């Protein structure tokens, strides 16, 4: 079954982002739609906001960092193990996310071994995991060994025998150690100094993309939202419809502002006609999944118009709509109070506020729960 993924704000086609897209697509294929199906990733961000001069991010001076600070992790304890001892699902999520981040930093695609281990983690969590397996004071090396022992039975014996599983878990161990070291060695003021510039730039892109989208939302022509933002998404939807085989579902995922754009697009008659004319049939989306998204916020501001019934309708071309949010993700919002026939679902990324907004698609438990909610057989 084909899947269309519409990204959110502050997304540009950098090598790092493309590495994460490759990982995400591989995971959707392996765990949700099937390896023989396609994921379509329309790029609307490249035509969003552009900054011409820059220079507006403050540069900290030598006396800006306060210094000192109490270490958050001590005595060789692993962050991942401490988390897993409280919640096995969150601990496994943290370990797998660390592996994905390591591969992206190395500019390496996910290997078959990586995918096998990630799929085993999904299957392990789907069965509940062992809530007593991890101790709160294990070192990173001990945590990694426990994880290896726990996931081994979740993989077919032939898979374990066919691959050098130690290589994958060595990478997981190194990645988890990096997480532990970063927390142990940085007090809060040092972390803020380190992230201030990239965080400010991300916030500027976030706000800028929204401003551009809203500024040209009612404008036609080359610079209007329809041509700059809607057109690449419409093109991807047409390709997905063409790739859809008899009996297959069509899944559309919208992250962050991508979900806001999708609601606009899927309730726009001009857009639906463009898909129908190009595809030769009406667009029918079996499942719309909005993640870390703001349609509810936009609805409450009246940016989708008003409904006499008090709630806006689900797009007529959508058969089922679920909205996933994380309480820690301050850019994610509920939809049920503002739209009909949508299901709000809470999810915990087990991450800080800075990472929560983009972390959903790196968590095995996200894919495990998505399989269940979509009524799909496990692909692992």
C-alpha positions in Angstrom: 0.0 0.0 0.0 1.4 3.5 -0.8 2.1 6.1 1.9 2.4 9.9 1.4 4.3 11.7 4.1 3.9 15.5 4.3 6.6 17.1 6.4 6.3 20.0 8.8 8.0 23.4 9.1 11.7 24.2 9.3 12.4 21.3 6.9 15.0 21.7 4.2 16.7 19.2 2.0 20.0 19.0 3.8 22.1 15.8 3.9 21.1 15.2 7.5 17.4 15.6 6.8 17.6 13.3 3.8 19.3 10.7 5.9 16.4 10.8 8.4 13.9 10.6 5.5 15.7 7.5 4.2 15.5 5.9 7.7 11.9 6.8 8.1 10.9 5.5 4.7 12.7 2.2 5.3 10.9 1.8 8.7 7.5 2.6 7.2 8.1 0.0 4.5 9.4 -2.7 6.9 6.9 -2.1 9.6 3.7 -0.6 8.2 3.2 -0.8 4.4 5.5 -3.5 3.1 8.9 -3.5 1.4 7.4 -3.7 -2.1 5.4 -0.5 -1.7 6.3 3.2 -2.1 6.6 6.1 0.3 6.2 9.5 -1.4 7.8 12.5 0.3 6.7 15.8 -1.3 9.0 18.7 -0.6 7.1 22.0 0.0 9.7 23.4 2.5 12.1 24.4 -0.2 9.5 27.0 -1.5 8.7 28.3 2.0 10.5 31.1 3.8 14.0 32.3 2.7 16.2 34.6 4.8 18.3 37.1 2.8 20.8 38.5 5.3 20.9 36.6 8.6 23.0 37.9 11.5 20.1 38.1 14.0 21.2 35.2 16.3 23.1 36.5 19.4 26.7 35.2 19.8 27.5 34.4 23.5 30.6 36.1 25.0 33.2 34.3 27.1 31.4 35.1 30.3 28.0 34.1 29.1 28.1 30.5 30.4 27.5 30.3 34.2 29.7 27.2 34.5 29.5 24.4 37.0 26.3 22.6 37.7 25.5 19.3 39.3 25.9 16.3 37.0 22.6 14.7 36.1 24.0 11.1 35.8 26.8 9.8 38.0 28.6 6.7 39.1 28.7 5.2 35.6 24.9 4.6 35.4 23.4 4.5 31.9 20.6 6.9 31.0 18.9 4.3 28.9 19.0 1.7 31.7 17.6 4.1 34.2 14.8 4.9 31.9 14.2 1.3 31.0 14.0 0.3 34.6 11.0 2.6 35.0 9.4 2.0 31.6 10.8 -0.7 29.4 9.0 0.7 26.3 10.7 4.1 26.8 14.1 2.6 27.4 14.0 0.5 24.2 12.7 3.6 22.3 15.7 5.6 23.5 18.2 2.9 22.5 16.7 2.5 19.0 16.5 6.3 18.5 20.2 6.6 19.5 21.0 4.0 16.8 19.1 5.9 14.1 20.8 9.2 15.1 24.2 7.5 14.9 23.6 6.2 11.4 22.3 9.6 10.3 25.4 11.3 11.8 27.6 8.8 9.9 25.5 9.5 6.7 24.9 5.7 6.6 21.6 4.2 5.4 20.0 1.6 7.7 21.4 -1.8 7.0 19.4 -5.0 6.9 20.8 -5.8 10.3 19.6 -2.5 11.6 16.1 -3.0 10.3 16.0 -6.5 11.7 16.9 -5.3 15.2 14.5 -2.4 15.0 11.7 -4.7 13.8 12.6 -7.1 16.7 12.2 -4.1 19.1 8.8 -3.4 17.6 7.7 -7.0 18.1 9.2 -7.1 21.6 7.2 -4.1 22.7 4.1 -5.3 21.0 4.2 -8.3 23.3 4.6 -6.0 26.3 8.4 -6.4 27.0 9.9 -7.5 30.3 9.4 -4.8 32.8 11.9 -6.4 35.2 14.7 -7.0 32.7 16.7 -3.8 33.1 18.3 -2.6 36.3 18.4 1.2 37.2 22.2 1.2 37.8 23.4 -0.8 34.8 26.3 0.7 32.8 25.8 1.4 29.1 27.6 -1.9 28.3 25.4 -3.9 30.7 22.3 -2.2 29.3 23.3 -3.1 25.8 23.9 -6.7 26.7 20.5 -6.9 28.4 18.9 -5.4 25.4 20.6 -7.9 23.1 19.4 -10.8 25.3 15.9 -9.5 25.4 15.6 -8.9 21.6 17.2 -12.2 20.6 14.1 -14.3 21.0 12.0 -11.7 19.2 14.0 -12.4 16.0 13.7 -15.6 13.9 16.6 -18.0 14.6 17.6 -17.9 10.9 17.9 -14.1 11.1 20.1 -14.3 14.2 22.3 -16.9 12.7 22.6 -15.1 9.3 23.9 -11.8 10.6 26.6 -10.6 12.8 24.3 -9.2 15.4 27.1 -8.0 17.6 28.0 -5.3 15.1 24.6 -3.7 15.4 24.5 -3.9 19.2 28.0 -2.5 19.4 26.7 0.5 17.5 23.7 0.8 19.8 26.1 0.6 22.8 28.3 3.4 21.4 25.2 5.5 20.6 23.6 5.0 24.1 27.0 5.9 25.7 27.0 9.2 23.8 23.6 10.0 25.2 24.7 9.2 28.7 28.0 11.2 28.3 26.1 14.3 26.9 23.8 14.3 29.9 26.6 13.6 32.5 29.0 16.2 31.1 26.8 19.2 30.4 25.0 21.3 32.9 21.9 23.2 31.8 23.6 26.5 31.0 26.3 24.7 28.9 23.6 22.9 27.0 21.8 26.2 26.2 25.0 27.8 24.9 25.5 24.7 22.7 22.0 24.7 21.2 21.2 28.4 21.2 22.1 29.2 17.6 20.6 26.1 15.9 17.5 26.4 18.1 17.0 30.1 17.2 17.4 29.2 13.5 14.9 26.4 13.8 12.4 28.7 15.6 12.9 31.3 12.8 12.3 28.7 10.1 9.3 27.5 12.1 7.7 30.9 12.4 8.8 32.0 8.9 7.2 28.9 7.2 3.9 29.6 9.0 4.0 33.3 8.0 4.7 32.5 4.4 2.0 29.9 4.3 -0.6 32.2 5.9 0.5 35.3 4.0 -0.1 33.7 0.6 -2.9 31.4 1.6 -5.5 33.4 -0.3 -3.2 34.5 -3.1 -3.2 32.9 -6.5 -0.4 32.9 -9.0 3.2 31.8 -8.8 3.8 32.9 -5.3 0.5 31.8 -3.9 0.1 28.9 -1.4 -1.6 26.7 -4.0 1.4 26.7 -6.4 4.2 27.0 -3.8 2.9 24.6 -1.2 -0.1 22.5 -2.5 1.3 21.6 -5.9 4.1 19.2 -4.8 1.7 17.5 -2.4 -0.9 17.1 -5.1 1.7 15.6 -7.4 2.7 13.1 -4.7 -1.0 12.1 -4.0 -1.5 11.5 -7.8 1.6 9.2 -7.9 0.4 7.4 -4.8 -3.1 6.8 -6.3 -1.4 5.5 -9.5 0.8 3.1 -7.4 -2.2 1.8 -5.4 -3.0 -1.8 -6.3 -6.5 -3.4 -6.0 -7.5 -3.9 -2.4 -4.6 -1.7 -1.0 -5.1 1.1 1.4 -3.8 4.6 0.9 -2.2 6.1 4.0 -1.3 9.8 4.4 0.8 11.0 7.3 1.1 14.7 8.1 3.7 16.0 10.6 3.5 19.4 12.3 2.4 22.1 9.9 2.1 19.4 7.2 -1.1 18.3 8.9 -2.4 21.9 8.9 -1.7 22.1 5.1 -3.3 18.7 4.5 -6.6 19.7 6.1 -6.6 22.8 3.9 -5.7 20.9 0.8 -8.1 18.0 1.4 -11.0 20.3 1.9 -10.1 22.4 -1.1 -12.3 21.6 -4.2 -9.6 22.9 -6.6 -7.0 20.5 -5.1 -9.4 17.5 -5.1 -10.3 18.2 -8.7 -6.6 18.4 -9.7 -6.0 15.0 -8.2 -9.2 13.6 -9.8 -8.2 15.0 -13.3 -4.7 13.7 -13.1 -5.4 10.3 -11.5 -8.6 9.6 -13.3 -10.6 8.9 -10.2 -11.6 10.6 -6.9 -9.1 10.7 -4.1 -9.9 8.3 -1.3 -7.6 8.2 1.7 -8.1 5.2 4.0 -6.2 6.6 6.9 -5.0 10.1 7.7 -2.5 10.2 10.5 -1.5 13.6 11.9 1.5 13.6 14.2 2.8 16.4 16.4 0.3 18.7 14.6 -1.6 22.0 15.0 -4.9 21.7 13.1 -6.8 22.0 16.4 -4.9 25.3 17.2 -5.6 26.7 13.7 -9.3 25.7 14.0 -9.6 27.4 17.3 -8.2 30.6 15.8 -10.9 30.4 13.1 -8.4 29.9 10.3 -10.5 27.1 8.7 -13.8 29.0 9.0 -16.7 28.1 11.3 -19.1 25.2 11.5 -22.7 25.6 12.5 -22.5 22.3 14.4 -19.6 23.6 16.4 -17.1 21.2 14.9 -15.5 21.2 11.5 -16.0 18.1 9.3 -13.5 15.4 8.6 -12.3 15.8 5.0 -14.8 13.9 2.8 -12.1 12.0 1.0 -10.7 10.7 4.3 -12.2 7.5 5.7 -10.4 7.5 9.1 -8.4 10.1 10.9 -6.2 9.7 14.0 -4.2 12.5 15.6 -1.1 11.7 17.7 0.4 14.1 20.2 3.0 14.0 22.9 2.4 16.1 26.1 6.1 17.0 26.1 5.9 18.2 22.5 4.6 21.8 23.0 3.9 22.1 19.2 1.4 19.2 19.3 -2.3 19.7 20.0 -5.6 17.9 20.2 -8.1 17.8 17.4 -11.2 16.1 18.9 -12.7 19.4 20.4 -12.7 21.0 17.0 -13.2 18.3 14.3 -15.8 15.6 13.8 -14.7 11.9 13.4 -11.1 12.2 14.6 -9.4 10.2 17.3 -6.8 11.9 19.6 -4.1 9.5 20.7 -1.4 10.3 23.4 2.1 9.1 22.8 5.3 9.6 24.9 8.5 10.2 23.0 10.6 9.8 26.2 12.6 12.9 25.2 13.1 16.5 26.3 11.0 19.4 25.0 13.7 20.3 22.4 13.6 16.8 20.7 10.0 15.7 21.3 8.6 17.4 18.2 10.7 15.4 15.7 11.2 12.1 17.7 8.0 10.2 16.9 9.3 8.4 13.8 12.5 7.1 15.6 10.5 5.1 18.2 9.7 1.4 17.9 6.6 1.8 20.1 5.2 4.4 17.6 5.3 1.8 14.8 4.0 -0.9 17.0 1.0 1.2 18.0 0.5 2.4 14.5 0.3 -1.2 13.2 -2.4 -1.9 15.8 -4.4 1.2 15.2 -4.4 0.8 11.5 -5.4 -2.9 11.8 -2.4 -4.0 9.9 -0.6 -7.3 10.3 2.9 -6.9 11.8 5.5 -6.6 9.1 8.4 -7.5 11.4 
